Amino acid sequence: MAPKKGRSFELVSERNRALIIRYWYWSEIWQRRHASVLDTLQHQEFFLMPGRVEVILRNDNGYYNQLCGIRPTCKELAKMLPAFRFDENSHFGKENNSQPKLF
């Protein structure tokens, strides 16, 4: 029997997991709009065809929900995915009911 050709299921699963972690990072920690996060993931980080990121998110939303439940810090995300950079957002997790100061 000839060896199986095509995409490795394990590599695709790892890519999808990494993509979901990055989606969570950009949308939850940096609070960027959905369309902006999709654009970043498609054109700057994972180089996927338009629409593919949304399909991955839709199919693997259980992992995204897990991340929402545990709300990992940037330090924890960096341990999960060491190949990427996770910068802190100084406003993440802080309740700020005051008006922003202009000067």
DAZIHU-V671357 format. One record per residue. N is the residue number from 1. PHI is phi as a letter, one per 20 degrees, with the letter a starting at -180 (* if undefined). OMEGA is omega in whole degrees, -180 to 180 (999 if undefined). BURIAL is 1 if it has 24 or more other C-alpha atoms within 12 Angstrom, else 0. Layout:
n: <N & N>
phi: <PHI & PHI>
omega: <OMEGA & OMEGA>
burial: <BURIAL & BURIAL>
This chain:
n: <1 & 2 & 3 & 4 & 5 & 6 & 7 & 8 & 9 & 10 & 11 & 12 & 13 & 14 & 15 & 16 & 17 & 18 & 19 & 20 & 21 & 22 & 23 & 24 & 25 & 26 & 27 & 28 & 29 & 30 & 31 & 32 & 33 & 34 & 35 & 36 & 37 & 38 & 39 & 40 & 41 & 42 & 43 & 44 & 45 & 46 & 47 & 48 & 49 & 50 & 51 & 52 & 53 & 54 & 55 & 56 & 57 & 58 & 59 & 60 & 61 & 62 & 63 & 64 & 65 & 66 & 67 & 68 & 69 & 70 & 71 & 72 & 73 & 74 & 75 & 76 & 77 & 78 & 79 & 80 & 81 & 82 & 83 & 84 & 85 & 86 & 87 & 88 & 89 & 90 & 91 & 92 & 93 & 94 & 95 & 96 & 97 & 98 & 99 & 100 & 101 & 102 & 103>
phi: <* & f & f & f & d & o & e & f & g & f & f & f & f & f & f & f & f & f & f & f & f & f & f & f & g & f & e & e & f & e & l & e & f & g & f & f & f & g & f & f & f & f & d & d & d & d & l & d & f & g & n & f & f & f & f & f & f & f & f & d & f & f & f & f & f & f & f & f & f & e & l & f & f & f & f & f & f & f & f & f & b & f & f & d & e & c & e & f & d & f & e & f & m & d & e & c & e & e & f & f & e & e & c>
omega: <-179 & 178 & -180 & 177 & 177 & -174 & 177 & 180 & -179 & -180 & 178 & 179 & 178 & 177 & -179 & 178 & 178 & 180 & 180 & 177 & 180 & 177 & 180 & 180 & -177 & -175 & -176 & -178 & -179 & 176 & 177 & 179 & -179 & -178 & 179 & 179 & 178 & 179 & 179 & -178 & -178 & -169 & -176 & -174 & -174 & 174 & -180 & 178 & 177 & 180 & -177 & 180 & 180 & 178 & 179 & 180 & -180 & -177 & -176 & -175 & 177 & 179 & 176 & 179 & 175 & 179 & 178 & -180 & -177 & 179 & -177 & 176 & 178 & 179 & 178 & 178 & 179 & 175 & 180 & -173 & -172 & -179 & -178 & 178 & 179 & 179 & 178 & 169 & -174 & -179 & -176 & 175 & -180 & 173 & -180 & -177 & -178 & 177 & 177 & -180 & -179 & -177 & 999>
burial: <0 & 0 & 0 & 0 & 0 & 0 & 0 & 0 & 0 & 0 & 0 & 0 & 0 & 0 & 1 & 1 & 1 & 1 & 1 & 1 & 1 & 1 & 1 & 1 & 1 & 1 & 1 & 1 & 1 & 1 & 0 & 0 & 0 & 0 & 0 & 0 & 1 & 1 & 1 & 1 & 1 & 0 & 0 & 0 & 0 & 1 & 0 & 0 & 0 & 0 & 0 & 0 & 1 & 1 & 0 & 1 & 1 & 0 & 0 & 1 & 0 & 0 & 1 & 1 & 0 & 0 & 1 & 0 & 0 & 0 & 0 & 1 & 1 & 1 & 0 & 0 & 1 & 0 & 0 & 0 & 0 & 0 & 0 & 0 & 0 & 1 & 0 & 0 & 0 & 0 & 0 & 0 & 0 & 0 & 0 & 0 & 0 & 0 & 0 & 0 & 0 & 0 & 0>
